[in-house]
Amino acid sequence: MRSVTTINERGYKPFNPSDRFAVANVFAPDGWWNDPAYSSWNNTPMSEKFCDTGYTESRGRNIQASNSMLDFMHKQNNAAGIKFCESVGRLICNRPWIDRFGKYRGPDTGTATDDPANADKFMNAEPIIYPVNVYKIIDESPTHYRIDAFVHDDTNWNGLDPKIHNWVNEPWLFPKMCAENKARNIQNVMGGVDAFWLTLSQRSGAWVMKHLLVFPPDPQQYVVEGSRGVGYRLHGANWIMGLENGRQVYVRRVTKAEGVREYYGWHINARSVVPPAWFQ
């Protein structure tokens, strides 16, 4: 186990003690592989619905993916990730659609209907969250948490810098697609594809039922080398605790090669995405 847990790099990002993060620690349905449609699959992609408001269990309305949104998504992914995100019947879009070049996009799995005559004139993204990603809590009702999200038709996608706005810096806004195998282990989708999407909402917000999210331990219960924890920030799959003396320490580090490592007795009862091989 690596012992370096203090952040030493110069110019590291500050943290906001009031930020609240939680993990969508949802498991795939029991025995999903017994469904004839999935019996030949080694793993199943993971998703869970969210709502437009904080007082209903109904799934929210589909979200139109504009050309500028798709252009920005392309900047977040390699070719394999783009192909997955734009596929029909995988995770994000379950309705056939016509792309900007007039090409019909139909299903390549048994989970969607192949219907060229009734294809949408744009990509319809499903209003869902993606286990086991992290989400930032910005409001709550008695039954739901509201998560930070891009309001799809209020966002200037052309004005966002992909070097700043990405999974590494803002993982709660750029969820990484995950799958679960029969042993309940988290894997990349499609046997190894790193695919990133967007946390999207209508103007009324993205509301998640409270039982779907798991929170980290209260940082104030930890004293590291004489200094108490005061908050968290995130760096890709890594969790970083800020201390009252201004220092920052890793409490969870995750790499593709080594998996999850936790430090200082800190532990969150939630799994992690599989980082890309290039992530440090």
Contacts in CASP RR format, 6 or more apart in sequence:
PFRMAT RR
TARGET T0000
AUTHOR 0000-0000-0000
METHOD contacts of the structure
MODEL  1
MRSVTTINERGYKPFNPSDRFAVANVFAPDGWWNDPAYSSWNNTPMSEKF
CDTGYTESRGRNIQASNSMLDFMHKQNNAAGIKFCESVGRLICNRPWIDR
FGKYRGPDTGTATDDPANADKFMNAEPIIYPVNVYKIIDESPTHYRIDAF
VHDDTNWNGLDPKIHNWVNEPWLFPKMCAENKARNIQNVMGGVDAFWLTL
SQRSGAWVMKHLLVFPPDPQQYVVEGSRGVGYRLHGANWIMGLENGRQVY
VRRVTKAEGVREYYGWHINARSVVPPAWFQ
1 261 0 8 1.000
2 253 0 8 1.000
2 258 0 8 1.000
2 261 0 8 1.000
5 249 0 8 1.000
5 250 0 8 1.000
5 251 0 8 1.000
5 253 0 8 1.000
5 263 0 8 1.000
5 264 0 8 1.000
6 247 0 8 1.000
6 248 0 8 1.000
6 249 0 8 1.000
6 250 0 8 1.000
7 240 0 8 1.000
7 247 0 8 1.000
7 248 0 8 1.000
7 249 0 8 1.000
7 250 0 8 1.000
12 248 0 8 1.000
13 169 0 8 1.000
13 233 0 8 1.000
13 235 0 8 1.000
14 233 0 8 1.000
15 231 0 8 1.000
15 232 0 8 1.000
15 233 0 8 1.000
15 240 0 8 1.000
15 242 0 8 1.000
15 248 0 8 1.000
16 231 0 8 1.000
16 233 0 8 1.000
17 230 0 8 1.000
17 231 0 8 1.000
17 242 0 8 1.000
19 136 0 8 1.000
19 231 0 8 1.000
19 232 0 8 1.000
19 233 0 8 1.000
20 136 0 8 1.000
20 137 0 8 1.000
20 138 0 8 1.000
20 215 0 8 1.000
21 134 0 8 1.000
21 135 0 8 1.000
21 136 0 8 1.000
21 137 0 8 1.000
21 172 0 8 1.000
21 215 0 8 1.000
21 216 0 8 1.000
21 232 0 8 1.000
21 234 0 8 1.000
22 134 0 8 1.000
22 135 0 8 1.000
22 137 0 8 1.000
22 145 0 8 1.000
22 213 0 8 1.000
22 214 0 8 1.000
22 215 0 8 1.000
22 216 0 8 1.000
23 132 0 8 1.000
23 133 0 8 1.000
23 134 0 8 1.000
23 135 0 8 1.000
23 213 0 8 1.000
23 214 0 8 1.000
23 216 0 8 1.000
23 268 0 8 1.000
23 270 0 8 1.000
23 271 0 8 1.000
24 48 0 8 1.000
24 129 0 8 1.000
24 130 0 8 1.000
24 131 0 8 1.000
24 132 0 8 1.000
24 133 0 8 1.000
24 134 0 8 1.000
24 135 0 8 1.000
24 208 0 8 1.000
24 212 0 8 1.000
24 213 0 8 1.000
25 131 0 8 1.000
25 132 0 8 1.000
25 212 0 8 1.000
25 213 0 8 1.000
25 214 0 8 1.000
25 269 0 8 1.000
25 270 0 8 1.000
25 271 0 8 1.000
26 46 0 8 1.000
26 48 0 8 1.000
26 131 0 8 1.000
26 132 0 8 1.000
26 212 0 8 1.000
27 131 0 8 1.000
27 180 0 8 1.000
27 184 0 8 1.000
28 44 0 8 1.000
28 46 0 8 1.000
28 180 0 8 1.000
28 184 0 8 1.000
31 182 0 8 1.000
32 38 0 8 1.000
32 44 0 8 1.000
33 39 0 8 1.000
33 41 0 8 1.000
33 44 0 8 1.000
33 182 0 8 1.000
37 110 0 8 1.000
37 111 0 8 1.000
38 44 0 8 1.000
42 181 0 8 1.000
42 182 0 8 1.000
42 191 0 8 1.000
43 179 0 8 1.000
43 180 0 8 1.000
43 181 0 8 1.000
43 182 0 8 1.000
43 187 0 8 1.000
43 189 0 8 1.000
43 191 0 8 1.000
44 179 0 8 1.000
44 180 0 8 1.000
45 90 0 8 1.000
45 91 0 8 1.000
45 177 0 8 1.000
45 178 0 8 1.000
45 179 0 8 1.000
45 189 0 8 1.000
46 91 0 8 1.000
46 130 0 8 1.000
46 131 0 8 1.000
46 132 0 8 1.000
46 178 0 8 1.000
46 179 0 8 1.000
46 180 0 8 1.000
47 91 0 8 1.000
47 126 0 8 1.000
47 128 0 8 1.000
47 129 0 8 1.000
47 130 0 8 1.000
47 131 0 8 1.000
48 128 0 8 1.000
48 129 0 8 1.000
48 130 0 8 1.000
48 131 0 8 1.000
48 208 0 8 1.000
48 212 0 8 1.000
49 59 0 8 1.000
49 60 0 8 1.000
49 127 0 8 1.000
49 128 0 8 1.000
49 129 0 8 1.000
50 59 0 8 1.000
50 60 0 8 1.000
50 127 0 8 1.000
50 128 0 8 1.000
50 129 0 8 1.000
50 147 0 8 1.000
50 201 0 8 1.000
50 206 0 8 1.000
50 207 0 8 1.000
50 208 0 8 1.000
51 57 0 8 1.000
51 58 0 8 1.000
51 59 0 8 1.000
51 60 0 8 1.000
51 127 0 8 1.000
51 144 0 8 1.000
51 206 0 8 1.000
51 207 0 8 1.000
51 208 0 8 1.000
51 209 0 8 1.000
52 58 0 8 1.000
52 60 0 8 1.000
52 61 0 8 1.000
52 127 0 8 1.000
52 201 0 8 1.000
52 202 0 8 1.000
52 204 0 8 1.000
52 205 0 8 1.000
52 206 0 8 1.000
52 207 0 8 1.000
53 144 0 8 1.000
53 204 0 8 1.000
53 205 0 8 1.000
53 207 0 8 1.000
54 141 0 8 1.000
54 143 0 8 1.000
54 144 0 8 1.000
54 146 0 8 1.000
54 207 0 8 1.000
55 141 0 8 1.000
55 143 0 8 1.000
55 144 0 8 1.000
57 209 0 8 1.000
59 127 0 8 1.000
59 128 0 8 1.000
60 127 0 8 1.000
60 202 0 8 1.000
61 127 0 8 1.000
61 202 0 8 1.000
62 95 0 8 1.000
62 124 0 8 1.000
62 125 0 8 1.000
62 126 0 8 1.000
62 127 0 8 1.000
63 124 0 8 1.000
63 125 0 8 1.000
63 126 0 8 1.000
63 127 0 8 1.000
63 152 0 8 1.000
63 200 0 8 1.000
63 201 0 8 1.000
63 202 0 8 1.000
64 122 0 8 1.000
64 123 0 8 1.000
64 124 0 8 1.000
64 125 0 8 1.000
64 152 0 8 1.000
64 153 0 8 1.000
65 73 0 8 1.000
65 93 0 8 1.000
65 122 0 8 1.000
65 123 0 8 1.000
65 124 0 8 1.000
65 125 0 8 1.000
65 152 0 8 1.000
66 122 0 8 1.000
66 152 0 8 1.000
66 153 0 8 1.000
66 157 0 8 1.000
67 100 0 8 1.000
68 157 0 8 1.000
68 158 0 8 1.000
69 152 0 8 1.000
69 155 0 8 1.000
69 157 0 8 1.000
69 198 0 8 1.000
70 86 0 8 1.000
70 123 0 8 1.000
71 157 0 8 1.000
71 158 0 8 1.000
72 157 0 8 1.000
72 158 0 8 1.000
72 160 0 8 1.000
72 162 0 8 1.000
72 198 0 8 1.000
73 82 0 8 1.000
73 85 0 8 1.000
73 196 0 8 1.000
73 197 0 8 1.000
73 198 0 8 1.000
74 82 0 8 1.000
75 162 0 8 1.000
76 162 0 8 1.000
76 166 0 8 1.000
76 167 0 8 1.000
76 174 0 8 1.000
76 196 0 8 1.000
77 85 0 8 1.000
77 194 0 8 1.000
77 195 0 8 1.000
77 196 0 8 1.000
78 194 0 8 1.000
80 190 0 8 1.000
80 193 0 8 1.000
80 194 0 8 1.000
80 195 0 8 1.000
81 193 0 8 1.000
81 194 0 8 1.000
81 195 0 8 1.000
81 196 0 8 1.000
84 90 0 8 1.000
84 91 0 8 1.000
84 177 0 8 1.000
84 189 0 8 1.000
84 190 0 8 1.000
84 193 0 8 1.000
84 195 0 8 1.000
85 92 0 8 1.000
85 177 0 8 1.000
85 195 0 8 1.000
85 196 0 8 1.000
85 197 0 8 1.000
86 92 0 8 1.000
86 93 0 8 1.000
86 99 0 8 1.000
86 105 0 8 1.000
86 123 0 8 1.000
87 93 0 8 1.000
87 105 0 8 1.000
87 108 0 8 1.000
88 94 0 8 1.000
88 95 0 8 1.000
88 96 0 8 1.000
88 97 0 8 1.000
88 105 0 8 1.000
88 106 0 8 1.000
88 107 0 8 1.000
88 108 0 8 1.000
88 112 0 8 1.000
89 107 0 8 1.000
89 108 0 8 1.000
89 109 0 8 1.000
89 110 0 8 1.000
89 111 0 8 1.000
89 112 0 8 1.000
90 108 0 8 1.000
90 109 0 8 1.000
90 189 0 8 1.000
91 126 0 8 1.000
91 128 0 8 1.000
91 130 0 8 1.000
91 177 0 8 1.000
91 189 0 8 1.000
91 197 0 8 1.000
92 125 0 8 1.000
92 126 0 8 1.000
92 197 0 8 1.000
93 105 0 8 1.000
93 123 0 8 1.000
93 124 0 8 1.000
93 125 0 8 1.000
93 126 0 8 1.000
94 107 0 8 1.000
94 111 0 8 1.000
94 112 0 8 1.000
94 124 0 8 1.000
94 126 0 8 1.000
95 112 0 8 1.000
95 119 0 8 1.000
95 120 0 8 1.000
95 124 0 8 1.000
96 104 0 8 1.000
96 105 0 8 1.000
96 106 0 8 1.000
96 107 0 8 1.000
96 112 0 8 1.000
96 113 0 8 1.000
96 114 0 8 1.000
96 115 0 8 1.000
96 116 0 8 1.000
96 118 0 8 1.000
96 119 0 8 1.000
96 120 0 8 1.000
97 105 0 8 1.000
97 106 0 8 1.000
97 119 0 8 1.000
97 120 0 8 1.000
97 121 0 8 1.000
97 122 0 8 1.000
97 123 0 8 1.000
97 124 0 8 1.000
98 104 0 8 1.000
98 105 0 8 1.000
98 119 0 8 1.000
98 120 0 8 1.000
98 121 0 8 1.000
98 122 0 8 1.000
99 105 0 8 1.000
99 123 0 8 1.000
104 116 0 8 1.000
104 119 0 8 1.000
105 119 0 8 1.000
105 123 0 8 1.000
106 112 0 8 1.000
106 114 0 8 1.000
106 116 0 8 1.000
106 119 0 8 1.000
107 113 0 8 1.000
107 114 0 8 1.000
125 152 0 8 1.000
125 197 0 8 1.000
125 200 0 8 1.000
127 200 0 8 1.000
127 201 0 8 1.000
127 202 0 8 1.000
127 206 0 8 1.000
129 135 0 8 1.000
129 147 0 8 1.000
129 175 0 8 1.000
129 199 0 8 1.000
129 206 0 8 1.000
129 208 0 8 1.000
129 212 0 8 1.000
130 175 0 8 1.000
130 176 0 8 1.000
130 177 0 8 1.000
130 178 0 8 1.000
130 197 0 8 1.000
131 178 0 8 1.000
131 180 0 8 1.000
131 271 0 8 1.000
132 178 0 8 1.000
132 186 0 8 1.000
132 270 0 8 1.000
132 271 0 8 1.000
132 272 0 8 1.000
132 273 0 8 1.000
133 171 0 8 1.000
133 172 0 8 1.000
133 175 0 8 1.000
133 176 0 8 1.000
133 178 0 8 1.000
133 273 0 8 1.000
134 171 0 8 1.000
134 172 0 8 1.000
134 234 0 8 1.000
135 145 0 8 1.000
135 147 0 8 1.000
135 148 0 8 1.000
135 172 0 8 1.000
135 199 0 8 1.000
135 208 0 8 1.000
135 213 0 8 1.000
136 147 0 8 1.000
136 148 0 8 1.000
136 172 0 8 1.000
136 173 0 8 1.000
137 145 0 8 1.000
137 146 0 8 1.000
137 147 0 8 1.000
137 148 0 8 1.000
137 213 0 8 1.000
138 146 0 8 1.000
138 147 0 8 1.000
138 148 0 8 1.000
139 145 0 8 1.000
139 146 0 8 1.000
140 146 0 8 1.000
140 210 0 8 1.000
141 207 0 8 1.000
143 209 0 8 1.000
143 210 0 8 1.000
144 207 0 8 1.000
144 208 0 8 1.000
144 209 0 8 1.000
144 210 0 8 1.000
145 207 0 8 1.000
145 208 0 8 1.000
145 210 0 8 1.000
145 213 0 8 1.000
146 205 0 8 1.000
146 206 0 8 1.000
146 207 0 8 1.000
146 208 0 8 1.000
147 172 0 8 1.000
147 199 0 8 1.000
147 201 0 8 1.000
147 206 0 8 1.000
147 207 0 8 1.000
147 208 0 8 1.000
148 172 0 8 1.000
148 173 0 8 1.000
148 199 0 8 1.000
149 173 0 8 1.000
149 199 0 8 1.000
149 200 0 8 1.000
149 201 0 8 1.000
149 205 0 8 1.000
149 206 0 8 1.000
150 173 0 8 1.000
150 198 0 8 1.000
150 199 0 8 1.000
150 200 0 8 1.000
150 201 0 8 1.000
151 200 0 8 1.000
151 201 0 8 1.000
151 202 0 8 1.000
151 203 0 8 1.000
151 205 0 8 1.000
152 200 0 8 1.000
152 201 0 8 1.000
152 202 0 8 1.000
153 203 0 8 1.000
154 203 0 8 1.000
165 173 0 8 1.000
165 174 0 8 1.000
166 174 0 8 1.000
166 196 0 8 1.000
167 174 0 8 1.000
167 175 0 8 1.000
167 176 0 8 1.000
167 196 0 8 1.000
167 236 0 8 1.000
168 235 0 8 1.000
168 236 0 8 1.000
168 279 0 8 1.000
169 235 0 8 1.000
169 236 0 8 1.000
171 234 0 8 1.000
171 236 0 8 1.000
171 237 0 8 1.000
172 199 0 8 1.000
172 234 0 8 1.000
173 198 0 8 1.000
173 199 0 8 1.000
174 196 0 8 1.000
174 197 0 8 1.000
174 198 0 8 1.000
174 199 0 8 1.000
175 196 0 8 1.000
175 197 0 8 1.000
175 198 0 8 1.000
175 199 0 8 1.000
176 194 0 8 1.000
176 195 0 8 1.000
176 196 0 8 1.000
176 273 0 8 1.000
176 274 0 8 1.000
176 275 0 8 1.000
177 188 0 8 1.000
177 189 0 8 1.000
177 193 0 8 1.000
177 195 0 8 1.000
177 196 0 8 1.000
177 197 0 8 1.000
178 186 0 8 1.000
178 187 0 8 1.000
178 188 0 8 1.000
178 189 0 8 1.000
178 273 0 8 1.000
178 274 0 8 1.000
179 186 0 8 1.000
179 187 0 8 1.000
179 188 0 8 1.000
179 189 0 8 1.000
179 190 0 8 1.000
179 191 0 8 1.000
180 186 0 8 1.000
180 187 0 8 1.000
181 187 0 8 1.000
186 271 0 8 1.000
186 272 0 8 1.000
186 273 0 8 1.000
186 274 0 8 1.000
187 274 0 8 1.000
188 194 0 8 1.000
188 195 0 8 1.000
188 274 0 8 1.000
189 195 0 8 1.000
194 276 0 8 1.000
199 206 0 8 1.000
200 206 0 8 1.000
214 268 0 8 1.000
214 269 0 8 1.000
214 270 0 8 1.000
215 268 0 8 1.000
216 232 0 8 1.000
216 239 0 8 1.000
216 266 0 8 1.000
216 268 0 8 1.000
217 266 0 8 1.000
217 267 0 8 1.000
217 268 0 8 1.000
219 228 0 8 1.000
219 229 0 8 1.000
219 230 0 8 1.000
219 231 0 8 1.000
219 232 0 8 1.000
219 241 0 8 1.000
219 242 0 8 1.000
220 228 0 8 1.000
220 229 0 8 1.000
220 230 0 8 1.000
222 228 0 8 1.000
222 229 0 8 1.000
222 241 0 8 1.000
222 251 0 8 1.000
222 264 0 8 1.000
222 265 0 8 1.000
222 266 0 8 1.000
223 229 0 8 1.000
224 241 0 8 1.000
224 243 0 8 1.000
224 247 0 8 1.000
224 249 0 8 1.000
224 264 0 8 1.000
227 243 0 8 1.000
227 244 0 8 1.000
227 245 0 8 1.000
227 246 0 8 1.000
227 247 0 8 1.000
228 243 0 8 1.000
228 244 0 8 1.000
229 241 0 8 1.000
229 242 0 8 1.000
229 243 0 8 1.000
229 244 0 8 1.000
230 242 0 8 1.000
230 243 0 8 1.000
230 244 0 8 1.000
231 241 0 8 1.000
231 242 0 8 1.000
232 239 0 8 1.000
232 240 0 8 1.000
232 241 0 8 1.000
232 242 0 8 1.000
233 240 0 8 1.000
233 242 0 8 1.000
233 248 0 8 1.000
234 240 0 8 1.000
236 275 0 8 1.000
236 279 0 8 1.000
237 252 0 8 1.000
237 254 0 8 1.000
237 272 0 8 1.000
237 273 0 8 1.000
237 275 0 8 1.000
237 279 0 8 1.000
238 250 0 8 1.000
238 252 0 8 1.000
238 253 0 8 1.000
238 254 0 8 1.000
239 250 0 8 1.000
239 251 0 8 1.000
239 252 0 8 1.000
239 266 0 8 1.000
239 268 0 8 1.000
240 248 0 8 1.000
240 249 0 8 1.000
240 250 0 8 1.000
240 251 0 8 1.000
241 248 0 8 1.000
241 249 0 8 1.000
241 250 0 8 1.000
241 251 0 8 1.000
241 264 0 8 1.000
241 266 0 8 1.000
242 248 0 8 1.000
242 249 0 8 1.000
243 249 0 8 1.000
249 263 0 8 1.000
249 264 0 8 1.000
250 263 0 8 1.000
251 262 0 8 1.000
251 263 0 8 1.000
251 264 0 8 1.000
251 266 0 8 1.000
252 260 0 8 1.000
252 261 0 8 1.000
252 262 0 8 1.000
252 263 0 8 1.000
252 266 0 8 1.000
252 268 0 8 1.000
252 272 0 8 1.000
253 260 0 8 1.000
253 261 0 8 1.000
253 263 0 8 1.000
254 260 0 8 1.000
254 261 0 8 1.000
254 272 0 8 1.000
254 273 0 8 1.000
254 275 0 8 1.000
255 275 0 8 1.000
255 279 0 8 1.000
255 280 0 8 1.000
256 274 0 8 1.000
256 275 0 8 1.000
256 276 0 8 1.000
256 277 0 8 1.000
256 279 0 8 1.000
257 277 0 8 1.000
259 272 0 8 1.000
259 274 0 8 1.000
260 271 0 8 1.000
260 272 0 8 1.000
262 268 0 8 1.000
END
